[in-house]
Amino acid sequence: MRALVAMSGGVDSSVAAALMLDQGYDVIGVTLKQWEGPDGSMPTAGCCTLSDAEDARRVAAQLDIPYYVLDYVDEFTKAVVEPFAAGYLNGLTPNPCIECNRRVRFSALLERTEALGCDVLVTGHHARIEEHDGTHRLRRAVDGAKDQSYVLHMLNQAALAKIRLPIGEMTKTAVRAYASDMGLRTAEKPDSQDICFVASGDYRDFLAERLPEVAAPGAVLDMDGAVVGEHPGTAGFTIGQRKGLGVAIGSPRFVVDIEPAARTITIGTYEDLLVDGCAVTEMSFTDQPPSMGESVGVKVRYRSEPFDAIVTAVGDRWEFSFDEPQIRPAPGQSLVMYDGEYVLGGGVIVGDRRSVPMVL
C-alpha cells in the first residue's frame, strides 16, 4: 500500500507521515507551492513558506521517503487570492483557508494521489474519518481545542473514502511527544496562524496594496444613519467586531454592517447584532443532505461551538432558522452543519434575517 502525505512543514503532517510508515505504507511526501514572491520563489513570511518546505524536506529525509514540491500557484491565485480580494469589495469576510481546501488543495492532492499510484491521501488535520456500513463519516478530533473538522466540511464520500487523518485520535501534546521521541526537527515548531499570501501577517496590508479603495477612510454610522466617527478603511473591520472602532459612546458598540462601496461601517448595540437565521449558498455534503424542517447543529465561526438550527429552505440557497438569536454571522464565512460530533456539510454564508442578502 502506498500513501501520499501532504507535508506542510509542521509537526502534525510530519507525524502523520511517520505514522503511515509505522502502519507499513510506502510513503511519498509532497508540498503544494501555492504562492510565490516577485522572483518566483516561495514566500519567506506567512505560512507555507520556503522555510516550511525546507522543514518538510528535512523531515522526509529523516524518514527516508521521497519528497516533491508541486506548483499550484496559478490555480491558487485564480481560485483563492483573487476572490479573497474581491470579497472585501462586497463587504464579505472570506476564509481563504477553507476556499483553498474547497477549490484547490484537496482536488489537486487527490489527483496526484491517483497519478502517483497511491492508495490513500494523508494530511495532518485534527479530525477523524470513520466508516460505518460503507458510509464514511467526518468526525471531530479527539483534541477539541485543535479540532479542524470545520475546515474540511466540503469533503464528499469519494474524498473521505480516499483520505486518512492519522493524528485525529491524538492530542496535540501527544503529537509533539511522538515527534520528539523520533527526533523530528518540527517537534517544537509553533503552529502557523498566518495567511500564506500575506507576507506581513496583516491581511489589511495585502488588501491596501491591491485594492486601495478598501483602505480609504470613511464614516462610522449609528443604527439611525447618523455619523458618529471616522474609520481608516472598511477592510479593517468584520461583523461583530467590538475593539478598535475609534468611537467612544459610553456603552459597548459592535460592527453590525459594512458597506465598502459607500465606505461606511454601521455600529450598534449587542441586541442590534443578534439575528434569528441566515442564508447559505454553495452547499456541499459529506453524505446525504438534511431535509427541510430538520434540526441540525451549526457552526458559523471556526472557534465557536455548534448551536441548534432548523433547515427552512433548500435548493441553490439554503436557509436556517436559529433556535435562539445569535450574533450575526459574517457574510463570506462558512456555516457548517453537525450531527453531534459528525460533520454533515456546509456552505458560504450570504445573508441573514436582518439584512439584504449579498450575492457572491
Order of alpha helices (4+ residues) and beta strands (2+ residues): beta-alpha-beta-alpha-beta-alpha-alpha-alpha-alpha-beta-beta-beta-alpha-beta-alpha-alpha-beta-beta-beta-beta-alpha-beta-beta-beta-beta-beta-beta
